[in-house]
Amino acid sequence: MAADNSIHVRVGGQLHAHLQQQIGENGLYENASEYIRALIRRDLQTRNEAWDWLKRQLEPGLRADESEFKAVSAQDVIQRNQSRSL
């Protein structure tokens, strides 16, 4: 049997009011624990989607042949960025 890994969280003010709107008869969740678990699952999904997006963006560069790259010095990058900010 898994250990009980419970935590206790205090919320006040607007956070408490929002929590109360989300739970009970008029809310989407039966209790605060259910709502918090849903938030954590959504956060994990969002992070996974962000990593997947980043991997897709980097993949073409990682698969590219070295001949497709152009060597530039740090000074070249600094000058390029300075001209962009003007």
ABEGO torsion letter per residue (X at the ends): XBBBBBBBBBBBEAAAAAAAAABEAABABABAAAAAAAAAAAAAAAAAAAAAAAAAAAAAAAABBAAABBBBBAAAAAAAAAAAAX
